[in-house]
């Protein structure tokens, strides 16, 4: 009979630093597990799951997956949220080093440490009322629609008006929650991108590339 696998005892709810902390750390661990699995399985499989993340619905608004087109729209409107990319890039080595830790408890602790640093820097990203409305609008509206609005003669003005029409009636506190959710949604996606790296296979290729010419494929994607 196999010996039971030791588990890390759950922290006392009374000692948690803030409400929702346990759920947040569980989400980080789940994302890390998906990312690690994605590094060793052929596309699309686990890699697709790692980038997709969990569905996010906040106050009835469904957040769309982060795509290159969405990022292009955010750049076009000058969203301050793009500062998150720079923040995650600055911590990419720490994230990667943490994910190499085999001990689950130590890995979780190190990921938590980096997450706290990133969260502190993210808190410094300031948005004006209109930039908050526009950023949330991008996350809950198809990129094709955003693009068509911006391509109008007075596209930039029309975009602001569309964002106000959809979200301007909301209470400021609700808008703040939606704005915060945008940051979390965006950060989850880029955290995954920094965690997933090509892993060498025995045949000389990687999960992301075909093996060298003349070598039989081991099932990896041929991008």
N, C-alpha and C positions, 0 to 999 in steps of 0.2 A: 504493500500500500504506500503510495507516494506521500511524503511529508507535506503538510499544508504549507502553502506559499505565504511567507510573512507579508503582512500589509501594514501600511503606515496608518496609525490610529487617526480617526477624524478629529480635527480640532474642536475644542469646546466652543459651541455657538456663542457663549458669553465672552469669549476671548477674541472673536473675529473683529478686525479693525473697522469694518463698515458693513452695512446691510448688502447682501448679494455677493459678498467676497467669496464664499465657498463655491457658488455657482460660477463665478468668473474664473476661479482657478481651475475648476473642473473643465470649463470650456477651453482654457489654455492647454491643459493636458490632452484633451481630445484632439485639438488642432495639431499638437506636437506629434501625437500618435499617427494621425492621418499623414502628416508630412513625412515622417520617418518611413512609413509604409510606401509612400509615393516614390521614395528614392530607390526602391528595390523592385518595383513592379512595372511592367510595360505599360505604355499609354493605351487607352485613356485611363481606365481603371481608377486606382487610388489617387493618382495625380489630379484627375478631374474632381474627385471628391474633396481633396485637400483644398483646392482653390475655390470650390463652390461654397464651402462653409455651411453654416446653419441658416435656414430661412429667417428673415428678420421682419417682423411686423410691429410697428410702433404707432399707437393711436389710430389704427385702421389703415395706415400707409405701409404698403409692401415695398421693401427696399430691393432694388434690382442688383444683380451681380455686378461687381466692378469689372469693367472691360477697358480695352485700350481706347475705344470710342468715348466712353464716359470720361476717361482722364483727359482726352482731347477737348471735350466740352468744358470740363473744369478749368483747363488751361486757358481756353478762349474767353471765359468770363472772369478769369483772374481770381479764382477761389482761393482763399487763404488755406484751405484744407490741404493743398498740394505741399505745404510745408511738412506734412506728415511723411512724405516720401524721403525727404532729407533726414528727418529724425530717425527713421528706420534704417536708412543707409548708414548713418553714423553708429548704429548699434548692431549692425549685421554680424560682425565678428563675434560679439558677445553672445548673440542668439545662437549662432552656429556652434560655438564652443559649448554652450549649455546643452544643446541637443546631442552632443557626443557623449554626455555623461550617462553611463549605463545604470547607475543606481536611481530608481524612480524618485525616491524622496529627495535626493540631492539635486536631481535634474529639475524637479518641480520648484525647489527652493531657489535655484539659480535663475530659472525663467521668471519667477516671481520678482526677484531683485531687478532684473532688466525691465520687466513690465512696469514696475514702480517708477523707474527712471524715465521711461518713455512717456508714461502717463503724466509725469510732472512737466515734461517739456511740451506735451500736447496741450496741457492746460494753459500754456502761454500763447496759444494761437487765438488771436482775437478776430471776431467777425462783426462787421457793421450789420444793422438790421436787414438791409437789402441783400448783402452778400450771404447772410444766413438763409433768407428766403430762397435765393437763387440756388444755393448749394443743395438744400433739401429738395428743391424742385428737380435737380439733375438726378438725384438718387431715386426718385419715385416716378420718373417720367422716361419713356423710351428715348434712347439716344437719337433715333431717327427723327422724333418729334422735336427734340431740343435743337437738332441741326437745322431742321426746316424753319424754325422760328428765327434762329440766328442768321440764316441766309436771306431773310427779308431785307428790304432796303433800309428800314429802321430796326434791324434785327436786335441790336443790343437793348434798345428801349422796349421793344416788344417782349423780349425775354423777361425783363424785370416786371412788366405788366402782367404777363402770364403767371409768373411766380406769385405775385401779389394776389392775383385772382384765385389761385388754388389754395394758398396758404395764409394769406393776409388776415383772414377772419379768425385765426386761431389765437388763443390766449398766449401771451408772451412766455409763460412757463412751459406750455406745451411745445412751442417752437424751440425753446431751449433744449427740451428733451429730444426733439427730432434732430436738432443740430448735433447734440452729443452722440446720438445714434449714428449719424453720418460718419463721425470720427471713428467710432468703434468698428463700423462696417468696413470702412476704408482701411483702417489699421489692420484688421483681421486678414484682409486680402494681401496686403503688402508684407505682413509678417510671414505669411505662407510662402510668398515669393522668395523671401530671404532665407527661409529654412530649407527649401527644396533645392538640392544641388545635384549635378550629374554624378553618378556612382559608377566606377569602373566595373565592367563585367569580366569574367575569365577569358572571353574571346577577344578582348581588346577594345570592344565598343563600350558604350554607356547606355543607360536606360533611355537617353534622349537621342541617341544616334545609332546608325547601323554599324555592325562590326566592320573591320577592314576588308577590302576586296579579297575574295577568295575564301572567306570564312563564313561558315554557316551561321545564320541568324539564330539568336537564342530567344527570339520573341519580342525584342525591343522595337520601338517605333522607328520608322525610317524617315525622320524629318531632315 
